Amino acid sequence: MLAQQPHSWDAQHRANQHQAKKHQPLDSVPVTDLPSRVTRTRLRASGRLDIFWELCTSDWDAPWAGRTGAEQLAANGRRLLRPYDLSVPREEAMKRLWGCRQGAPRFVGLRILAAIYHWHVLTTEQIASLVGTKSIEADLRALWQAGLVWQGSVAPRMLWTEKASPVLWRITPSVNIGRLLHEMTPWERLGVLAGPEWQPQVPHVVHDLVATDITLRAAELVPSVAAVYGERLSGADRLTGLPAGVTGLARGDAVWARSDGLRIVVELSTAAYKQGYAKAGRWARVLEADRSRSLFALFVSAVHPVHRSHALAWSEQAYRRAVAEAAWSSVAAVDAGVPERMGVVSLADWAPAPMRVVPNFADLPVWRPTGPPGDRWQQADLADQSQVTFAPVDTDEALAPIRNAAKVYAMPWWLANPAGPS
């Protein structure tokens, strides 16, 4: 048996190489070549770091610094860097949030807080793109001084590794938000929370950054995307109203609402792992039970195409097998149109090179398991309502996520109108 292992490894290696060849860079165009819905040039995707190509690896860590930790260091005689300014008391910093209620842009402090809360971890550039202004340094500093957020950085694990160094932000894990919520008006609480109770999540830094950035690109470059929501509002229970026994743990990383009301649930993975089978199975059950057929489950493989080319090929193939098996798992699933409402795509196929996308990115091309056995996978444009159809039974209910976009502070500014009365 020991003598056969090298041969077995070689065979697997050749198979991986064969799969990797299928993922060579595709034709692409600069992001700037696609029509943008963002009228402020500096807030477009072309003005942000390309998270997928620059940071979608495991060779860096994100050290975090909060006000409490900075106060402890200062008490021990340590000199703090300029971003960690303790000269403003917490109470005074908290008051700055209310000073932004009538300013321009309106509610900017609460919008920043909501953006970080709903998307878990963001770069400063991503926050600026979400809230609609580059002038947010003072507001971010006030949120940090109030003890509401932590500031982070990118720290390479190896001294000779060069990585981009954006400033990162997350909600302070143990922050007591009760008083702040009490002082908000009902409209402000709705804008910040968008419904659920306040419950900060532990961020998965690389995963969350990539999920946010591809969502921002879709919101900017895909005209049919009318609203986008983060993981907090992406649970199957909230999206369908089905009982917990059906929805279980099914939860996406984002939801993109198409202009006709179809809700595209995005499940993004930055690694090749077996949980893909469980996720596909959960969403297949939800889709089978969802009689409104209002959901599409999209599995996005975000494995880095350069540093992990073999893992990229393996990951996409694994997701294809998982989705195909789940979609065709029963006669009931097929009768419910589950194969037509599940799809797979590699992020490397949408973004084949830094700051570039495929020419038809605005169509959101994906692969669906709608073909016959042996030739199962067929391409479809997810943004095209004639290819991926949706006939809502209740139009008002289907369009609710789009109508309510203006009320949600974490919504990208170009998809939302000014907030309601304070």
C-alpha positions as CSV (number, residue, x, y, z in Angstrom):
1,M,0.0,0.0,0.0
2,L,2.8,2.4,0.8
3,A,4.4,1.9,-2.6
4,Q,1.1,2.9,-4.3
5,Q,0.6,6.2,-2.5
6,P,3.0,8.3,-4.7
7,H,1.2,7.0,-7.8
8,S,-2.2,7.8,-6.2
9,W,-1.0,11.3,-5.3
10,D,0.3,11.9,-8.8
11,A,-3.0,10.9,-10.3
12,Q,-4.8,13.2,-8.0
13,H,-2.4,16.0,-8.8
14,R,-2.9,15.6,-12.5
15,A,-6.6,15.6,-12.0
16,N,-6.3,18.9,-10.1
17,Q,-4.2,20.4,-12.8
18,H,-6.8,19.3,-15.4
19,Q,-9.5,21.0,-13.4
20,A,-7.4,24.1,-12.8
21,K,-6.9,24.6,-16.5
22,K,-10.7,25.1,-16.8
23,H,-10.3,28.2,-14.6
24,Q,-7.9,30.2,-16.7
25,P,-8.6,33.9,-16.7
26,L,-11.6,34.8,-18.9
27,D,-12.0,37.9,-21.1
28,S,-12.5,40.9,-19.0
29,V,-12.9,44.6,-19.0
30,P,-12.0,47.3,-16.5
31,V,-14.6,48.0,-13.9
32,T,-14.7,51.5,-15.2
33,D,-16.0,50.3,-18.6
34,L,-19.3,49.2,-17.2
35,P,-22.1,51.8,-16.7
36,S,-22.2,52.8,-13.0
37,R,-25.3,53.8,-11.1
38,V,-23.1,55.7,-8.6
39,T,-23.0,59.3,-9.6
40,R,-20.1,60.2,-7.3
41,T,-17.0,58.9,-9.0
42,R,-14.8,58.5,-5.8
43,L,-17.5,56.2,-4.3
44,R,-17.5,53.7,-7.2
45,A,-16.0,50.2,-7.2
46,S,-13.1,51.6,-9.2
47,G,-12.3,53.9,-6.2
48,R,-12.1,51.1,-3.6
49,L,-9.6,48.3,-2.9
50,D,-10.3,45.1,-4.9
51,I,-11.0,42.9,-1.8
52,F,-11.2,39.6,-3.7
53,W,-7.8,40.0,-5.4
54,E,-6.0,42.0,-2.7
55,L,-7.1,40.3,0.5
56,C,-8.9,37.0,-0.2
57,T,-6.1,34.9,1.2
58,S,-5.2,33.5,4.6
59,D,-1.8,35.1,5.0
60,W,-2.8,38.0,7.2
61,D,-4.6,38.7,10.5
62,A,-6.7,41.6,11.7
63,P,-5.7,43.0,15.1
64,W,-8.5,45.1,16.6
65,A,-8.3,48.1,19.0
66,G,-11.3,49.4,21.0
67,R,-11.6,52.3,23.4
68,T,-11.5,50.1,26.5
69,G,-8.3,48.5,25.5
70,A,-6.8,51.8,24.6
71,E,-7.7,53.2,28.0
72,Q,-6.0,50.3,29.7
73,L,-2.9,50.8,27.7
74,A,-2.9,54.5,28.5
75,A,-3.4,53.8,32.2
76,N,-0.2,51.6,32.0
77,G,1.8,54.5,30.6
78,R,1.7,53.5,26.9
79,R,1.7,56.2,24.3
80,L,-1.1,55.7,21.8
81,L,-1.1,56.4,18.1
82,R,-3.1,59.3,16.7
83,P,-6.2,57.3,15.6
84,Y,-6.7,56.2,19.2
85,D,-7.6,59.6,20.6
86,L,-8.9,59.5,24.2
87,S,-9.2,63.2,24.6
88,V,-13.0,63.2,24.0
89,P,-15.0,61.6,26.8
90,R,-17.4,58.8,25.8
91,E,-20.5,60.8,26.7
92,E,-19.4,63.7,24.6
93,A,-18.6,61.4,21.6
94,M,-22.0,59.8,21.9
95,K,-23.7,63.2,21.6
96,R,-22.0,63.7,18.2
97,L,-24.4,61.0,16.8
98,W,-27.3,63.3,17.6
99,G,-25.6,66.3,16.1
100,C,-25.6,64.5,12.7
101,R,-29.4,64.1,12.7
102,Q,-30.0,67.3,10.7
103,G,-26.6,67.7,9.1
104,A,-25.5,66.8,5.5
105,P,-25.6,64.0,4.8
106,R,-28.4,63.4,7.2
107,F,-28.0,60.7,9.9
108,V,-24.5,60.0,8.7
109,G,-23.3,58.8,12.2
110,L,-26.2,56.3,12.5
111,R,-25.8,55.2,8.9
112,I,-22.2,54.4,9.5
113,L,-23.1,52.5,12.7
114,A,-25.9,50.6,10.8
115,A,-23.6,49.8,7.9
116,I,-20.9,48.2,10.2
117,Y,-23.6,46.4,12.2
118,H,-25.3,44.8,9.2
119,W,-22.2,43.9,7.2
120,H,-20.2,42.9,10.3
121,V,-16.7,44.1,9.1
122,L,-16.0,46.9,6.6
123,T,-13.1,48.9,5.3
124,T,-13.4,52.7,5.5
125,E,-13.8,52.8,1.7
126,Q,-16.7,50.4,1.8
127,I,-18.4,52.5,4.5
128,A,-18.0,55.6,2.5
129,S,-19.5,53.9,-0.5
130,L,-22.5,52.7,1.5
131,V,-23.3,56.0,3.2
132,G,-22.5,58.3,0.3
133,T,-19.6,60.5,1.3
134,K,-15.9,60.3,1.8
135,S,-16.0,62.7,4.7
136,I,-16.5,60.2,7.5
137,E,-13.2,60.3,9.4
138,A,-14.6,62.5,12.2
139,D,-17.8,60.4,12.5
140,L,-15.8,57.1,12.6
141,R,-13.5,58.6,15.3
142,A,-16.6,59.7,17.3
143,L,-18.1,56.2,17.1
144,W,-14.7,54.7,18.3
145,Q,-14.5,57.3,21.1
146,A,-18.1,56.4,22.1
147,G,-17.0,52.8,22.5
148,L,-19.4,51.6,19.8
149,V,-16.9,50.3,17.3
150,W,-13.4,48.7,17.1
151,Q,-10.8,49.7,14.6
152,G,-8.7,47.1,12.9
153,S,-5.8,46.8,10.5
154,V,-4.3,44.2,8.1
155,A,-1.2,42.5,9.6
156,P,0.7,40.1,7.3
157,R,1.6,36.8,9.1
158,M,5.0,36.8,7.4
159,L,7.4,39.7,7.4
160,W,8.2,39.4,3.7
161,T,4.5,39.4,2.7
162,E,3.2,42.6,1.2
163,K,-0.6,43.2,1.7
164,A,-2.8,46.2,1.2
165,S,-3.4,48.0,4.4
166,P,-7.0,49.3,4.6
167,V,-8.5,50.4,7.9
168,L,-11.2,47.9,9.2
169,W,-14.2,48.5,11.4
170,R,-16.5,46.2,13.4
171,I,-19.0,46.6,16.2
172,T,-17.6,46.4,19.7
173,P,-18.6,42.9,20.9
174,S,-19.8,43.8,24.4
175,V,-21.2,47.3,23.8
176,N,-24.3,48.2,25.7
177,I,-26.6,49.6,23.0
178,G,-29.7,49.8,25.2
179,R,-29.4,53.5,26.2
180,L,-28.6,54.5,22.6
181,L,-31.6,52.7,21.2
182,H,-33.8,54.3,23.9
183,E,-32.7,57.7,22.8
184,M,-33.5,57.0,19.1
185,T,-36.8,57.8,17.5
186,P,-38.8,54.9,16.1
187,W,-37.6,55.8,12.6
188,E,-34.0,55.8,13.7
189,R,-34.3,52.4,15.5
190,L,-35.9,51.0,12.3
191,G,-33.2,52.5,10.2
192,V,-30.4,51.1,12.3
193,L,-31.8,47.7,13.2
194,A,-34.2,47.1,10.2
195,G,-36.3,44.9,12.4
196,P,-34.3,42.3,14.5
197,E,-33.0,42.9,18.0
198,W,-29.5,44.3,18.4
199,Q,-27.1,41.3,18.4
200,P,-23.6,41.9,17.1
201,Q,-22.0,38.9,15.3
202,V,-18.4,37.7,15.4
203,P,-17.1,38.6,12.0
204,H,-15.3,36.3,9.6
205,V,-13.1,39.0,8.4
206,V,-12.1,38.0,4.9
207,H,-15.4,36.3,4.1
208,D,-17.4,39.4,5.3
209,L,-15.3,41.9,3.4
210,V,-15.6,39.9,0.1
211,A,-19.4,39.4,0.6
212,T,-19.8,43.1,1.1
213,D,-17.7,44.1,-1.8
214,I,-19.4,41.8,-4.4
215,T,-22.7,43.0,-3.1
216,L,-21.6,46.6,-3.6
217,R,-20.5,45.8,-7.1
218,A,-23.8,44.1,-7.9
219,A,-25.7,47.1,-6.5
220,E,-23.6,49.5,-8.6
221,L,-23.2,47.7,-11.9
222,V,-26.4,45.5,-12.2
223,P,-29.4,47.7,-13.1
224,S,-31.9,45.0,-12.2
225,V,-30.6,44.8,-8.5
226,A,-33.0,47.2,-6.7
227,A,-32.0,46.6,-3.0
228,V,-29.4,44.6,-1.1
229,Y,-29.5,43.4,2.5
230,G,-26.8,41.8,4.7
231,E,-26.6,38.5,6.5
232,R,-28.8,39.7,9.4
233,L,-31.8,39.9,7.1
234,S,-30.9,36.9,5.0
235,G,-32.4,34.1,7.1
236,A,-34.9,31.8,5.4
237,D,-37.3,32.3,8.2
238,R,-37.5,36.1,7.6
239,L,-37.5,35.7,3.8
240,T,-40.3,33.2,3.6
241,G,-42.3,33.1,6.9
242,L,-42.0,29.3,6.9
243,P,-41.9,27.4,10.2
244,A,-38.5,26.8,11.9
245,G,-38.8,23.1,11.2
246,V,-38.5,23.9,7.5
247,T,-36.1,26.8,7.4
248,G,-33.8,25.4,10.1
249,L,-30.3,27.0,9.9
250,A,-30.7,28.2,6.3
251,R,-29.2,31.7,6.2
252,G,-27.4,33.5,3.4
253,D,-24.6,36.1,3.5
254,A,-26.6,38.7,1.6
255,V,-29.8,39.1,-0.3
256,W,-30.1,40.9,-3.6
257,A,-33.6,41.9,-4.5
258,R,-34.2,42.0,-8.2
259,S,-36.5,44.8,-9.6
260,D,-39.4,42.3,-10.0
261,G,-39.1,41.2,-6.3
262,L,-37.1,37.9,-6.8
263,R,-34.8,37.6,-3.8
264,I,-31.4,36.2,-4.6
265,V,-29.9,34.7,-1.5
266,V,-26.1,34.7,-1.8
267,E,-24.1,31.9,0.0
268,L,-20.4,32.8,-0.3
269,S,-17.5,30.6,0.6
270,T,-13.8,31.6,0.7
271,A,-12.7,28.0,1.3
272,A,-13.4,24.5,0.0
273,Y,-15.2,22.6,2.7
274,K,-17.9,19.9,3.1
275,Q,-20.5,22.2,4.7
276,G,-21.5,23.1,1.1
277,Y,-23.5,19.9,1.0
278,A,-25.4,20.8,4.2
279,K,-26.1,24.3,2.9
280,A,-27.3,23.2,-0.5
281,G,-29.6,20.6,1.2
282,R,-31.1,23.2,3.6
283,W,-31.8,25.7,0.8
284,A,-33.3,23.0,-1.4
285,R,-35.8,22.1,1.3
286,V,-36.7,25.8,1.8
287,L,-37.1,26.3,-2.0
288,E,-39.3,23.2,-2.2
289,A,-41.6,24.5,0.6
290,D,-41.6,28.1,-0.7
291,R,-44.8,28.1,-2.8
292,S,-44.3,31.8,-3.8
293,R,-41.1,30.8,-5.6
294,S,-39.7,34.1,-4.5
295,L,-36.2,32.9,-3.7
296,F,-33.1,32.0,-5.8
297,A,-30.2,30.4,-3.9
298,L,-26.9,31.4,-5.4
299,F,-23.7,29.7,-4.2
300,V,-20.6,31.8,-4.9
301,S,-17.1,30.2,-4.6
302,A,-14.7,32.9,-3.6
303,V,-11.5,30.8,-3.4
304,H,-8.6,32.9,-4.6
305,P,-7.7,31.9,-8.2
306,V,-3.9,32.5,-8.0
307,H,-2.8,31.3,-4.6
308,R,-5.2,28.4,-4.5
309,S,-5.9,27.4,-8.1
310,H,-6.4,23.7,-7.3
311,A,-8.7,24.6,-4.4
312,L,-10.7,26.9,-6.7
313,A,-11.4,24.1,-9.2
314,W,-12.2,21.6,-6.4
315,S,-14.5,24.1,-4.6
316,E,-16.5,24.9,-7.7
317,Q,-16.9,21.2,-8.6
318,A,-17.8,20.4,-5.1
319,Y,-20.5,23.0,-5.0
320,R,-21.9,21.9,-8.3
321,R,-22.2,18.3,-7.1
322,A,-23.8,19.5,-3.8
323,V,-26.3,21.8,-5.6
324,A,-27.2,19.3,-8.3
325,E,-27.8,16.5,-5.8
326,A,-29.9,18.7,-3.5
327,A,-31.9,20.2,-6.4
328,W,-32.7,16.8,-7.9
329,S,-33.0,15.0,-4.5
330,S,-36.8,14.2,-4.8
331,V,-39.7,14.3,-7.2
332,A,-41.2,17.0,-5.0
333,A,-38.2,19.2,-5.4
334,V,-38.2,18.9,-9.1
335,D,-41.9,19.5,-9.3
336,A,-41.4,22.7,-7.2
337,G,-38.8,24.0,-9.7
338,V,-35.9,23.8,-7.3
339,P,-33.3,23.1,-10.1
340,E,-34.4,26.3,-11.8
341,R,-33.9,28.3,-8.5
342,M,-30.4,27.2,-7.5
343,G,-27.2,28.3,-9.1
344,V,-23.4,28.2,-8.8
345,V,-20.7,30.7,-9.9
346,S,-17.0,31.2,-9.2
347,L,-16.2,34.8,-8.2
348,A,-13.0,34.3,-10.3
349,D,-15.4,33.9,-13.3
350,W,-17.1,37.2,-12.5
351,A,-13.8,39.0,-11.7
352,P,-11.0,37.4,-13.6
353,A,-8.4,40.0,-12.8
354,P,-7.8,42.9,-10.4
355,M,-10.2,45.8,-11.0
356,R,-11.7,43.9,-13.9
357,V,-15.0,42.0,-14.5
358,V,-16.4,39.9,-17.3
359,P,-18.0,42.1,-20.0
360,N,-21.5,40.7,-19.2
361,F,-21.2,41.0,-15.4
362,A,-24.3,43.2,-15.4
363,D,-26.3,40.1,-16.6
364,L,-25.1,38.0,-13.6
365,P,-24.3,34.8,-15.5
366,V,-24.6,31.7,-13.4
367,W,-24.8,28.0,-13.8
368,R,-28.0,26.1,-13.0
369,P,-28.5,22.3,-12.7
370,T,-31.4,22.4,-15.2
371,G,-30.0,20.0,-17.9
372,P,-30.4,16.3,-18.3
373,P,-28.2,13.7,-16.5
374,G,-24.7,13.8,-17.9
375,D,-25.1,17.3,-19.1
376,R,-26.6,18.9,-16.1
377,W,-25.2,22.4,-16.0
378,Q,-26.7,25.2,-18.1
379,Q,-25.8,28.9,-18.1
380,A,-28.4,31.5,-17.4
381,D,-28.4,35.2,-16.7
382,L,-29.7,35.8,-13.3
383,A,-30.5,39.4,-14.0
384,D,-32.6,38.5,-17.0
385,Q,-36.3,38.1,-16.0
386,S,-37.0,36.1,-19.1
387,Q,-34.3,33.5,-18.3
388,V,-34.8,33.3,-14.5
389,T,-38.5,33.8,-14.2
390,F,-40.6,35.0,-11.3
391,A,-44.3,35.4,-11.3
392,P,-45.3,36.7,-7.8
393,V,-48.6,35.7,-6.4
394,D,-48.6,38.8,-4.2
395,T,-46.9,41.7,-5.9
396,D,-47.0,44.0,-2.9
397,E,-45.3,41.4,-0.7
398,A,-42.7,40.6,-3.4
399,L,-41.8,44.3,-3.8
400,A,-41.7,45.0,0.0
401,P,-37.9,44.7,0.2
402,I,-37.5,47.4,-2.5
403,R,-40.1,49.7,-1.0
404,N,-38.5,49.5,2.4
405,A,-35.0,50.1,1.1
406,A,-35.3,53.8,1.9
407,K,-35.9,53.1,5.6
408,V,-32.8,51.0,6.1
409,Y,-29.7,53.0,7.0
410,A,-27.3,50.2,5.9
411,M,-28.7,50.3,2.3
412,P,-26.3,51.7,-0.3
413,W,-27.2,55.4,-0.7
414,W,-28.0,55.2,-4.4
415,L,-30.6,52.5,-3.8
416,A,-32.3,54.5,-1.0
417,N,-34.2,57.7,-0.8
418,P,-33.9,60.1,2.2
419,A,-35.0,58.5,5.5
420,G,-38.4,59.0,7.0
421,P,-39.3,61.6,9.6
422,S,-37.2,61.7,12.7
